[in-house]
Amino acid sequence: MPASAPLVARDRSASDALQRPAHAHVFQLSAIERARMVKQGVPARAVQELSAAMGLPREQFMRAAGLARSTVERKIAARGMLSESESEKLVGISRLIGQVQAMVEPADEAAQGFSAPRWFAAWIAQPVAALGGLCPQELLDTADGREALGNLLTQMQFGVYA
């Protein structure tokens, strides 16, 4: 599986498009399809694939996502699945990266060579005034934090954010 492809759906009813790498597609799934993906669990290897796609060291990614390093590393070594809580964090982050990709895709030519995971990794590391000076990565470990980041990305897309 390519490094730019962190999540792979195992549930064919979720979407045939998800048989391809999914970070670009998770954003397009319905809330029910994402919930089903979370409940089924995401392969632990998705952590290393998503961190690689973002160009981040795995340990740094796990810290930002609020994942226990030793637990995830054990699951990766055993080729296991993440828990529902761990899967929810990965699906949520993947959804945000998919949102960034969806924001850029309409620009066609300008998007050539653009890496949504790498842009996202750079963006989350910088303080953002609209977040009271917090770095977005400080919010990745909670559902409400990821929701706030998704809302901020939407505001940026439509020019609401200054």
Secondary structure, DSSP 8 states (H G I E B T S, - for coil): --TT-------TTT-GGGGS--HHHHTTS-HHHHHHHHHH--BTHHHHHHHHHHT--HHHHHHHHT--HHHHHHHHHTT-B--HHHHHHHHHHHHHHHHHHHHHGGGGGGGTT--HHHHHHHHHTS--GGGTT--GGGGTTSHHHHHHHHHHHHHHHTT---
